[in-house]
Amino acid sequence: MAELARWDNFYVIVGSAAGALIGLQFVVMTLAAERPPPRAAEAGAAFATPTIVHFSTVLLLSALLHAPWDSTTPVALLCGITGIGGIVYTVVTARRMRTQTTYKPDFEDWLFHALLPLAAYAGLAASALATLSHTREAFFAVGGATLLLLFSGIHNAWDAVAWHVLVNRREQDQNKVQ
């Protein structure tokens, strides 16, 4: 299909990055498991799991847009379903962020864990409808949503590592000394 042929390299690069980052996130979580903070599962559901979901969505979109479709309709439908599912998941994530007690989220946390992913998933859902009349532009929206999820995930993964290393570990070391 000509509309997607020019996107091949983009989705190979983005999908490969997402796959590698999923693996790195597992390594980080394994290392952080040495000294889990109190109520780590509660915070993990709000902050760590969504990062893996976003990276997995990027990997899924890369695979979907690389499949040999005969028309844009099935891929648009699947992108729309993925976007709607992502919207629901982001709302659940925001609720978990608000109710967990391990960490008080600041504006940056709300931006990268809720607002930007919500915008990405909404753009993905909207692109499914736009495919009917503006196919080229719709695929740019899918590409933009994919990159937004990838970069939000990178930020969130880095933020989690920094928190575990610079804040949580220091607090645990100070508690040992006292």
C-alpha positions as CSV (number, residue, x, y, z in Angstrom):
1,M,0.0,0.0,0.0
2,A,1.6,3.2,-1.2
3,E,0.4,5.4,1.7
4,L,2.4,3.4,4.2
5,A,5.4,2.4,2.1
6,R,7.2,5.7,2.8
7,W,6.8,5.1,6.6
8,D,8.8,1.9,6.7
9,N,12.0,3.2,8.1
10,F,10.2,5.4,10.6
11,Y,8.4,2.5,12.1
12,V,11.4,0.2,12.0
13,I,13.4,2.8,14.0
14,V,10.6,3.7,16.4
15,G,9.5,0.0,17.0
16,S,13.1,-1.1,17.6
17,A,13.6,1.7,20.1
18,A,10.4,0.8,21.9
19,G,11.4,-2.9,22.1
20,A,14.9,-2.0,23.4
21,L,13.4,0.4,26.0
22,I,11.0,-2.2,27.2
23,G,14.0,-4.5,27.9
24,L,15.9,-1.8,29.7
25,Q,12.9,-1.0,31.8
26,F,12.8,-4.6,33.0
27,V,16.5,-4.3,33.9
28,V,15.8,-1.1,35.9
29,M,12.9,-2.7,37.7
30,T,15.0,-5.7,38.6
31,L,17.7,-3.4,40.1
32,A,15.1,-1.3,41.9
33,A,13.6,-4.4,43.4
34,E,16.6,-4.7,45.7
35,R,15.3,-1.9,47.8
36,P,11.6,-1.3,47.0
37,P,10.0,1.7,48.7
38,P,7.0,1.1,51.0
39,R,3.8,0.6,48.9
40,A,5.9,0.0,45.8
41,A,3.1,-1.9,44.0
42,E,0.7,1.0,44.4
43,A,3.2,3.4,42.9
44,G,4.3,0.9,40.2
45,A,0.7,0.7,38.9
46,A,0.6,4.5,38.7
47,F,4.1,5.2,37.3
48,A,6.0,2.2,36.1
49,T,3.4,0.0,34.4
50,P,2.1,2.8,32.2
51,T,5.6,3.4,30.8
52,I,5.7,-0.3,29.7
53,V,2.2,0.1,28.2
54,H,3.2,3.2,26.2
55,F,6.4,1.5,24.9
56,S,4.3,-1.6,24.1
57,T,1.8,0.6,22.2
58,V,4.6,2.1,20.2
59,L,5.8,-1.5,19.4
60,L,2.2,-2.5,18.4
61,L,1.7,0.5,16.2
62,S,5.0,-0.2,14.5
63,A,4.0,-3.7,13.8
64,L,0.4,-2.7,12.6
65,L,1.7,-0.1,10.3
66,H,4.3,-2.4,8.9
67,A,1.9,-5.2,8.1
68,P,1.0,-5.8,4.4
69,W,-2.5,-4.3,4.4
70,D,-4.6,-4.2,1.2
71,S,-6.2,-1.0,2.2
72,T,-6.1,1.7,4.9
73,T,-9.4,0.7,6.5
74,P,-8.2,-2.2,8.8
75,V,-5.1,-0.3,10.0
76,A,-7.2,2.8,10.6
77,L,-9.7,0.8,12.6
78,L,-7.0,-0.9,14.7
79,C,-5.3,2.5,15.3
80,G,-8.7,3.9,16.4
81,I,-9.3,1.0,18.8
82,T,-5.8,1.3,20.2
83,G,-6.4,5.0,20.7
84,I,-9.7,4.5,22.5
85,G,-8.1,1.8,24.7
86,G,-5.2,4.1,25.5
87,I,-7.6,6.9,26.5
88,V,-9.3,4.6,28.9
89,Y,-6.0,3.3,30.3
90,T,-4.7,6.9,30.7
91,V,-7.8,7.8,32.7
92,V,-7.2,4.8,35.0
93,T,-3.6,5.8,35.3
94,A,-4.5,9.3,36.4
95,R,-6.9,7.9,39.0
96,R,-4.1,5.6,40.3
97,M,-1.7,8.6,40.4
98,R,-4.2,10.6,42.5
99,T,-5.0,7.8,45.0
100,Q,-1.5,6.3,45.5
101,T,0.3,7.5,48.7
102,T,3.9,6.7,48.0
103,Y,4.7,9.8,46.1
104,K,3.0,13.2,45.6
105,P,2.9,13.9,41.8
106,D,3.9,17.4,40.7
107,F,2.9,19.1,37.4
108,E,5.7,17.4,35.4
109,D,4.4,14.0,36.5
110,W,0.8,14.9,35.5
111,L,2.1,16.2,32.2
112,F,4.2,13.2,31.2
113,H,2.1,10.4,32.8
114,A,-1.4,11.7,32.0
115,L,-1.8,14.7,29.8
116,L,0.7,13.9,27.0
117,P,-0.3,10.2,26.8
118,L,-3.9,11.3,26.7
119,A,-3.2,13.7,23.9
120,A,-1.3,10.9,22.0
121,Y,-4.1,8.4,22.4
122,A,-6.7,11.0,21.5
123,G,-4.7,11.9,18.3
124,L,-4.5,8.2,17.5
125,A,-8.2,7.7,17.9
126,A,-8.9,10.9,15.8
127,S,-6.6,9.8,13.1
128,A,-8.8,6.7,12.5
129,L,-11.6,9.0,11.5
130,A,-9.3,11.3,9.5
131,T,-8.1,8.4,7.4
132,L,-11.4,8.4,5.6
133,S,-10.8,11.9,4.0
134,H,-7.3,12.9,4.8
135,T,-5.2,9.7,4.6
136,R,-1.8,11.3,4.4
137,E,-2.4,13.7,7.3
138,A,-3.9,10.9,9.3
139,F,-0.7,8.9,9.0
140,F,1.3,11.9,10.2
141,A,-1.0,12.1,13.2
142,V,-0.3,8.4,13.9
143,G,3.4,9.1,13.6
144,G,3.2,12.1,15.9
145,A,1.2,10.1,18.5
146,T,3.7,7.2,18.3
147,L,6.6,9.6,18.9
148,L,4.8,11.4,21.8
149,L,4.2,8.0,23.5
150,L,7.9,7.0,22.9
151,F,9.3,10.3,24.3
152,S,6.8,10.3,27.2
153,G,7.9,6.8,28.1
154,I,11.6,7.7,27.9
155,H,11.0,10.7,30.2
156,N,9.0,8.6,32.6
157,A,11.5,5.8,32.7
158,W,14.4,8.2,33.3
159,D,12.3,10.0,36.0
160,A,11.6,6.7,37.8
161,V,15.3,5.7,37.7
162,A,16.4,9.1,39.0
163,W,13.8,8.9,41.8
164,H,14.9,5.4,42.8
165,V,18.6,6.3,42.7
166,L,18.6,9.9,44.0
167,V,15.7,10.1,46.4
168,N,14.5,6.7,47.5
169,R,18.0,5.1,47.9
170,R,19.2,8.2,49.8
171,E,16.2,8.1,52.2
172,Q,16.7,4.4,52.8
173,D,20.4,4.9,53.5
174,Q,19.6,7.7,55.9
175,N,17.1,5.5,57.7
176,K,19.8,2.8,58.2
177,V,22.2,5.3,59.8
178,Q,19.6,6.5,62.3
